[in-house]
Amino acid sequence: MNIQNITIDNSLEYYLKLLATEGGGKWSDELLDACDAGEYTAGLIIALAACEGQGLKPDRQILRATLASPWCEEGCDADAIARHMLDTAAYPNP
């Protein structure tokens, strides 16, 4: 899937499923509340901080789409976490 085709709703839905399944539901309620309120920037911060805190590794395409999203402003917490996750330290080459 091309990152231009991944919407903010797609990204947040992905993070919600990741947190609900692999993260044992931790932070999924907070993320859902932010999404329901249309707080997409807060939703990305919650999602990425929760993934980072739990050692979850989101799909690279989703991370790239997150960085390309207008809801992920350069320098914000979500931007910093997503960039860190894409760093080779977070995703070592096989």
N, C-alpha and C positions, 0 to 999 in steps of 0.2 A: 504494500500500500504506500502510495506517495504521501509525504508529510503534508502537502497542501490539501489533501483530501481528508485529513484527520481534523475534525472540529474540536472545539473546547469541550463540547458535550461528550464526544468520543473519548477524549483523553481522560476526563473526570470519571466517566463510566468505567474505563479500564482501571484507573487507580482504585476506584471503589471496589471493583471485583477482586483486584489483587490484595487489597487490605482485608477484605471479607474472607477470602479463601486462604491465602498464604500468611496473612498477618493475624489470623484468628479473630478478626473483627475489631481489633484495637484501632481506634481513631476513625472507623468507618461511619459511626453515627455523626461525629463532628463534620466529616467531609460531606455527608448527605445533607446535613443542616445547611452548610455553606452553599451547596449546589441548589437546594430548594429555595434559598434566599437570593439566588443570582449573584452570589459573592464569589465569582470565578477566580479572582486573584487570591483571595483567602483560601479557596478550595485547593488551588495548586500548591500553596505554601503548606497547608495541612497535609495534603497527599504526599508531597515529596519529603517533608520532615518526618512523617510517619514511616515511610518506606526506608529512609536513611536510618532512623532510630531502630528499626527492626531488622536491618540488614537485608531488606528486600531489594531486588534488582529489576526495576521496570525495563520493559522492552526498549531497545535503543531508538526505534522509530517513534515511539511515544515520547521519549525524552526529547528527541529532536523537534517533534511537533510542539511539545510544551515550550521549548525555547523560541520557536517561531511564532507562538501565539501572542496576540496583542495584550493578553492578560498576564503575560510573564515579562514584566518590564526589566530591562537590563539593570543589573545591580540589586534587584530585589532578592529576598531569601530564596524564592523558588528558582530564580535564575542561577544563583550561586550553587544551590544543591544539585540542580540538574546538570550543570557544567561539571561539578565534582564527580557526579555519578558517571558521566561520559568519559572522565579521565581514565587513562589506562590503569591507574591503581584500583579503580572501582570495577573495571571490566577488563581484566587481563586477557591478552590474546591467547587463544587456545594453542 
